[in-house]
Amino acid sequence: MNSPKWLDRILYPFQHHRLILPAGQMHYVDEGEGTPVVFVHGTPAWSFVWRQQIKSLSRSCRCIAPDHLGFGLSDKPADFAYTPEAHADNLERLIEHLQLKDITLVVHDFGGPIGLRYALRHPENVQNLVILNTWMWSLEEERNMMKISNFLRGAIGRFLYLQLGFSPRVLLPQGYHARKHLTRDVHRHYLKPLSAAASRLGSWRFAVSLQEANPYFAALWDQRQALQQINKRIIWGEKDKLLPLHFLDKWQQAFPETPVIRLRAGHFLQEEQGSQLTEAILSLVQAGQ
């Protein structure tokens, strides 16, 4: 595929790859050689959010970063389900298509309940797991999140997301602790893939699924012991305004032996603490080689 004119090839110098799925074409990055590291993004991000990690880690690892359908450079079909489970199906197809073995899985935001399903189903193929500001359990007890999700299901919420681009324009900046990291050029790379109402359906469906996908989230959490034997790291941006800090407590209670790295960053720690995150992932991969 040709790069869109708005894409800065200095910021994002990676080759484009496509996987044809039943619902459309999934774009993904596949850079470097060695131990496969699979990066799974959330909303309203895309593989662009991992660019710092890919640039550095691809010198010694094979870095794979898909754009979920509805995000980034992937197709944005009108008739796709856009549920976390449907995205998880697509991720599993990609991993199988590339025949990846002994992967390091890095998950963030909605990438948690998407990517972790693969780890639960195939723990023998996940050598390392890196958990960043995400969850894998029902959010029913999170009253504020449920109120917001319920509101966004309605006509006003749909209008905010589809017509006004609420997610990349308003929510994404809230995910930064130090706004200096969200330069105009960087922000443009999150706005452009979601520049039309028809392209924003995926981000709206994620907002709605905070409530609607709770049975799916709960089912994942019930299987959490399958992750017990996987080598894990939890890396958390402590200044996150989008996900509460007690999410980190829940991860630690479930996996008390898992090392935790706390970073002075907001939700998008890939952007604010990119080098520290990269070093932590690299040390984890090297320790398992």
N, C-alpha and C positions, 0 to 999 in steps of 0.2 A: 504494500500500500504506500501511497504518497503521504508525506507528512503534511498536516494542515498548515496553512501559512502562519497561523498564530503561534505555532509550537517553536520555542527557542531551542535549537539543536545544540547549543552550548549547555544549557541547563539540563536538557534531556537528549543526550547524544546516542540513544540506543536504537538498534535495529527493530523494525516492526515485524511481529509474527502474528498469524491468525489461526485460530482453531474454529472450524465450522461446527456449530452446535445445532440441534433441532430448531432452536428459536432464533438463531442469528449467529453472527461471527464474533468470537471473543478475541480481542487483542491482548497480546502478552509480550513481555520482555523476556529474553533468554540470553544472558550475557555471561561470558567466562566459562571456565572448565574446572572440574573438581567436584567436591561435595556439593550436592544440590541444596540450595537455600530457597525456600518458597515463601514469598511475602504475600500476605492476604490483607487487603485494605478494607476500610469501612466507608462511611458516608460523610461528606460528599466528595471523598477523595478518589484517587485512582493510582495507578502505578507511579505516577509523578511524585507522590509523597515519599516513596522509597528511593529517590534518585541518589541521595547522598550515600546511602548504604550500598546501593548497586555499584556505583562508581568505584568505591573502595574495595568491596568484598569480591567483585568480579575478577580482581587480580589473582585471587587464589581459590575462589569458589565458583560454582555455576549458579547464577542468580536468576530465578524465575519469578516474575511478578505479573499476574493477570490483571486486567481491568474487568470487573464484573459487567455483565450485560447491563446497559443503562448508565454506564459510567465511562469516563475517559474516552479512549479511542475505540471502544467496542460498540457494536450495534445497540440501538435503543428501541427494540421492537415494542409495538403497542400492545401485543397480545401475550407477552411473557408474564409469568406469575409474580416475579420480583419478590418472592419470599426468601428468607434466609435458607430454607431447605432447598429451594430451587437453585440458588446460587451455590450451595454446597454440592449439589449434583454436578454442576458445571465444573467446579474445581476438581472434583474427583475424576471427571472425564479428562481434564487437562493433565493431571498427574499420570493417569494411566496411558494417555496418548504419548506422553514424553518418556514413558517407562522409567520414571524416577525411582531410585532406590536409596534407602537410608537417608531420608531427607531431614533437613533442619527446617522446621515450620515456624514462621514468625507471624503472629496474628495481632490485629489491632482493631478496636471498635467493633463494628459488625463483622469484621474479619474473624473475631473470636468464635461466635456461634456458627460461622460458615466453615472456617478452617478446622476447628476442633472436632467437628463431626468426622472429618477424615482421620484424625488421630485416634478417635474412639473406635472407628471401624477397622483401622489398620495400624494398631500401635507397633506392630513388628516392623513397619516400614518408616517409622518416625524415630530417628536417632536422637534428635534434640527438639525441644519445644520452647519457644520464647513468647511469653505472654505480656502484652503491652496494653494497659488501660482498656480492658474489655470485660466481658462477662460470659457466663454459660449457665444461667439459671433463670427461673421465672422472675419477672420484674413486678409481679402483682402487688408486692408489699411496698414498692416504691411509689407512694401516692402521687407525688408531684409528676413523676414521669408518666404515670397512668393518666393523670388529668390532661397533661399536654398531648399525649398520644391520642386520647379520645377526642380532644378538641380538633386536632389536625385531621381526623377522619372526616370531619364535617365539611360543609361547603366553603367556609371561610379558610380553614386550614388548607384545603385543596387549592384554593385560589392563591394563598400565600406561597405555597410551594411551586405550583405549576406556572402561575402567571408572573409572580414577583421574584422567583428564585431565592426564596427565604433561606434555604439551606446553605448555599455557597456565599450568599451576600451577607447574611446576618449570623447564622450559627457558626460557620467556620471561623470567622474572626474571634468569636467568643472562646474558641478552643485554644487560643494562644495566650500564654502568660505574659510573654514579652512581645508586644505587637511589632517591634522592629523586625522580627523575623518574617512577618507577612508583608513583604514589599509589594508594591503595585504590580510588578512583573510576575512575582510568584502567585499573587492572588488572581491575576488574569488567567493563569494556567488552571485554576480551579473553576473559574467562571465560564470560560469558553466552551468546555465540553457540555455544559448545562445552560447554554445561551438561549434555548428556545423552550417553550412550554412542553412541546412533545418530547423533549430530551430529558425532562425532569421527573418523569414518572417513577423512575427507580428510587430517587432520593425521597419522594413522597411516600412510596410504599414502605421504605425502611422506617420512616417516622411512624406510620400506622402499625407496622409489625411489632413495635415495642410492646403493644398490647395484644395484638392478634396472634403473635407467634409464641406467646407464653407456654402453651402446651409443648411446642417443639423445644423451647429452651429448657423446660423442666425435664423433658425426656433425656436431653443431653446430660444434665446434671446428675440424673439418676445413674448414669453410666460412668461417672467420673473416676471410679477406681481403675478403669482401663488405662488411665494416664499415669498411674502410680509409678510404673517401672520406667517411664520415659525420662531421660535426663532433661531437666527443666530449669528455666530462669524466669523470674518475674521482674520486669523492668517497668517502673511506674512513674509517670509525671505527677508529682504531688500537688501541683497547682491547677489541676484539671477542674474546670468549671462546668463541664458537661456530664461527667460521671462522678458520683460521690466517692470520697476516699475510703468509705467502708467497703467498697467493692474489693479493694486490696486486702482488707481484713478477712473477707470471706475466702479469697484465694489462699491466704496464709493458713487459715484454719483448716482448709481442706487438704493442703499440702505443706505441712509445717517444716518439712525438711528441705523445701525448695529455696535456694538462695534468692534474695530480693535486692534489687538495686533501685534506690529511690533517686529520682532526678528532679532538679528544680526546673520544672517545665510544666506546660499546660497539657491539654489533651494530645496535641500533635507534637510529641516529643521527638519524632523523626526529624522535624524541622528545627526545633529549638535546641536539642541536644544531640545533633546528628552524629558527631564524632564519638561521643561517649557511648551511644547506642551501638554504633558500628563496632567499636572495640569490644563491647560486651558480647556481641554476637560472634565475632571472630574468635575470641578466647574460648567460647563454648564449643565452637566447631573444632578448633585445634585440640582442645582437651580430649575430644572423642576420637581423634584420628590415630 
